[in-house]
Amino acid sequence: MVFDRGHPHLYKSMLNSVFITPSSAQGPQRVLRKEPFVSSFATPSDSLLVQRTQAARITPSVLSHMPGRVAVALEGSSQNATDGPKRKFTIDDFDIGRPLGKGKFGNVYLAREKQSKFIMALKVLFKSQLEKEAVEHQLRREIEIQSHLRHNNILRMYNYFHDRKRIYLMLEYAPRGELYKELQKCGRFDEQRSATFIEELADALIYCHERKVIHRDIKPENLLMGYKGELKIADFGWSVHAPSLRRRTMCGTLDYLPPEMIEGKTHDEKVDLWCTGVLCYEFLVGLPPFDSPSHTETHRRIINVDLKFPSFMSDGSKDLISRLLRYNPAQRLPLKNVMEHPWVKANSRRVMPPVFHATQAR
């Protein structure tokens, strides 16, 4: 991609961006209670969003476990991802723009690859902080899982590279920003927007579960919005690739914990069904369904499935949520049925991305 000089305002705005190399930061942080995610994100202009969609795509190579640079191939090049010399990245290959978010382990920056002009989000993590918190294994798992997922409603991880002090994750840029921040601004979403998000989420989770990936931490803070406002699952820090799909680890956010996790029982991919129900409720109401003044009371309400609906909620939305928030995981509504639920079908305005066929290029 090259800058279009036919749009001077766009060209000038991009060149006037303050590009810096990140030096110190406090990266993405997982919260156990609802706390706003610190970010300086502002919704970009439509012209910038159009430019983003016209950028060249990057195809990740097979992850390397060797230290140093990591190879990646540019899509459309004459070499495929498995033969011939591959492009290797360092921080010097990028123009670094404004921060998109801050957290415990580093920062996320808007970035532009110098050669292709491809715009992405660059997540910069400090090795010292990761080692201090003993979460290196969690990061390795996140990279391994997310880099292999290809779905319109899952944020792409193109690749990663590292130097002596930092690890850099090359991520898809989601121009519309954080879904949690949007929910805070709106207070709550209407039925059309909520149903659209739920259909997109259910489709993405079906894709994950078919590949034996359990997310385990679905919540607004871990969701972003793409160019057209579509949902993007963005954080796979608590995800697990489990061939048996059965785990015992206690993880996730308090308000979204299913009963089996609180009680320390073995859990499987159906924890994501519970979280989908909690998320749908929070979209429509503005608060999670079991929100309470204390952790103990929240736990009690979750275990008892103490579910109370405001009077303004429709019967269809209440029916869907009630079918997902079941104490017995086996009784929770399957994701395919979520997508086919009458309330979702009646309200969702999901726009599917165009499908490209090789014959169209001839």
N, C-alpha and C positions, 0 to 999 in steps of 0.2 A: 504494500500500500504506500502511496505517496500523498503528500498534502495537496489538496485541491486549491490552487491559487485562484480558481474561479469564485471561491467563497472567501473573500479577504478577511471577514470578521472571524471566521473559524480558524483560518490559517494564523492570523495574528494572535488570537486567544491562546492557541496551542503553543506558539513560540514564546509568548510572554509568560508562560507558566514558570514558576520558580522551581528549578530542578536542583536537587541537592542529593548528596549521598548520606543515607541514614547513619548516624553515629551512636546515638543512645536512645533507648526507647523502653517501654514497658508493655509488652505484647498482649495478645488476646487473652482474656481471662474468663474462666467459667464461673458462673455465680450459682449459688445454691438457693438463693431467694431472688425475687425480681429486683434487679438493679440495672439502671440504664447503662448501656454499653457506650463508653465515651467515644465520640467520633466527631470529626469536623466535616462529615459528608454533606454536600449540598447537591440537590438534583441537577444534573448538567442540562445544558440547553439541548433542544431537539437536534440541532445541527451536529453537536458533538456526538450524540447518540447514533446518528446516522453514520458518522465517520467510524465509530466503533464497530458497527456491524459490517462495514466494508473492509475492515482490516484483514490481512492475511491470516489464515489459521495456522496454528502450530500443532503438530502431531507429536506426542511424547514417545520417546523410545522406551525400550524395556529398562526399568529402573536398574541403575548400577549400585552395587553395594560397596564399590571401591571408593576410597576417600578422594576428594578433589572435585574437579569439574564433572558435570553429568552431560552426556550427549543428548541432543535432540535434533530431529529433522524437521525442516519446514515443509508443510504440505504443498504438493504441487511441484516439488523439486524433482529432478530427474533421477535422484537416488531414493530408494525406498528406505524404510526405517531399519532394515537389518543388514544392508550391505554398503560397502564403500565408506569413506571418511564421513564423520558426522559433525555437526556444529556443536561446539562446546561453549558454555556460557560462564562468564564471571560478572561481577557487579559492574565492571567497566563497560559492559555491553548495553547498559541501560541508562536512560535519562530518568531520574527519580523525581516525581512530582509531589503533590500535596499528600499528607497522611489521610487515609480513609478510616482508620480506626486504631485504637491503642489498647493494650492489655498488659498482662503480667509478664509475658515472655518476649515481647517485642512489638513492632508496629506493622501495620499494613499500609502500603503506599501505592498511589497511582504511578504506573511506570510505563515507559515506552522503549521497546527494543530498538536500538539505534539503526540497525541495518534494514529491517523490514518495516519499521515505524508501527509495529504491532503494539496495541495498547492493552495492558493487562493490570492486574493487581499483584504486587509483590509483597509477600508476607515475610518479614525479616525477624528471625528468632535468634535469641542469644543462647549459645551453647552453655554458658555458665549458669544461666537461669534454669535451663532444662535439666542440667546435671544437679543443681541444688534441690530441685523439686522431684528429682528421680522420675522424670516423665519421658525419658528418651525412647523407651519402648512404645509409649503411647503415640509419640510422633511418628515413629517408624511404621506403626500399624496404620495411622491416618494416611500417610503417604502411599503405602502399599495398596490400601483399599481405594482411596479417592482417585488415584492416578489411573486406575483401570476401569472406572465407571464412565459410561457414555450415555447420558440421558439429558433431554432438554431441560428437565427440572432438577438437575444435580449440577452444582458448580464444577466446572472442569478444573482439574489440576494438570497443567501441561507438563511440568517437570520440576526439578529442584537442583540446586547446586549449593556449595558451601565453601567457606574459607576458614581461616584459623579460629575466628570468634563467632561467626554467624552461619545460620542455615537460611537459605532463601527458597521460598515456595512460589513457583510461577502459577498464578491462578487466573481464571476467567474473571474479567471485570464485570460486575453487576451494576449497571449505571443508575438504577432506581434506588439502590441502597438497602438499608436494613429494614426488614419487615417489622421488627419490634418497634423501631422508631416511628414507622408509619402508623402502627397501631396506637402508640402513645399519642400521636398527633390527632388521629381521628377519634380516639376514645373507644370506639368499636366499629366493626365493619358491617355493612348491610348484607343481606342474604346472598345477593348475587356474587359479591366479591368473596365472601366466606366460602360459598359452595365452589367457586372457581379454584380457590387455593386448595381446598380439600381434595378436589378431583386431581389436581396436579400433584399434590403430595402423595395421594394413594397410588397413582401411576408410578411415581418414582420409587416408592417403597416396594411395590410389586417387583419392579426391576431389581432392586437390592436383594429382596428375599429369594428371588429365583437364583441369585448368585451366592446364596448363603451368607449374606451380609445383613446383620442386625444393626440398626442405627443406635437405638437405646437413649437418645437424648434429643428427641424432636421437641422443639420449643421455638417461640418467635425469635429469640436471640440468635438462633442458629440458622435462620432463613434470610435470604436476600431476595431482591427483585431484579429481574433482567430488563432488557431494553423495552419490552412491551408490558412490563409490570408482572411478568410471569414469576412464579415461585421458584426459588433455587435453594436446594438443601446445600448448606455451605460449610458446615463444621462436622467432621467425622472423627473428632478426638475420642469419643467414647464408643465408636463403632467397633464391631468385631466380626472377623471372618471366621465363622465356626461351622465346620462341616456337619457337626451334629445339631447345630442351632440350639444348643442348650447351655446356659451359663448360670453361674451363681454370683457373679460380681455385683456389688451394690454400686450403682452409678446413676448419673442423670441428675435432673433438677428436682428439688423437693416437691413442688406443686405438681410435677408430671410423673412422679414415681408410681408405678402400678402396685397393687397389693402384694403380689408375689415377691417383688424386690424388697419391700418394707419388711415382710415376714421372713426374708432370707431364704426363700424357696428357690429351686431351680427355675430359670425362666428361659423363654425362647423368643422367636420373632414376634410373638403376639404382644410383647411389651410395646411394640410400635403401634399396634391397633389401639391400645389404651391411650397412648400419647396423642394419637390422631383425634380421639374423642375429646380429650382435654383441650387440645388446640382449637377444635371447632367451637367448643364452648367459649373459650377466651376470645376468639375472633368476634363472636356474636354479642358477648356480654361485656368484654373489656377486662375481665378478671378470670382467673382459673376457677373451676367449679368447687374446689375444696379449700380455697383460700381461707386462712384462719389466723388469729393473732399469735398463736404459738405453734412450734413444730409438732408438739405432742398432739394438739388438737387437729392439725392438718393430717397427721398420720392416722388418727382415729377415724376421721371422716373418710379417708381413702379406703381404709380396710372395711369400713361399713358401707362403702359406696353411698355416702350420705349426699345424694344429688338433689339440688333444689334449682328449679328453673324460674327465672323472672317471667312475669305475666306477658311481656311483649314478645317472647319467643314463639315462633310458629310451631304447630304440631309436627310438621315434617322434620324440622331441625331437632326438636326434642326426641323424636323417634330415632333418628340416626345416632345421636349422642348416647341415648339410653342403650342402644344395641352395641355400642363400642365400649362403654364403661360398665363392663360386667366383671364381677369378682373372679369368676371362673374363666381363665383365658380361652378355654375351648369353646365357650359360648359367645365370644366376641365376633362381631360381624366381619367376615373376610374382606380384604381390600377390594377384590373384584366386585363384591356386592356393594361396597361403599360407592364405587364409581357408578353403579347401576341403581343406586337408591333413588326413589322418586323425588326427594327433595333436592338432591344433587343434580339430577337430570333436568328438573324444572328451572333451577336457578343458575347453574354453572354457565359461564360465558367463555369457556376455555377456547383459545385459539391455538390450533396445532401448527407447528412449524411446517413449511413446505417440504415436500419430499422430492429429492432430485433423483432422476433416473438417467442412467448413462446414455440412453437413446436420445435424450433431450439435447445432448451436446453435439450430436451429429448433424 
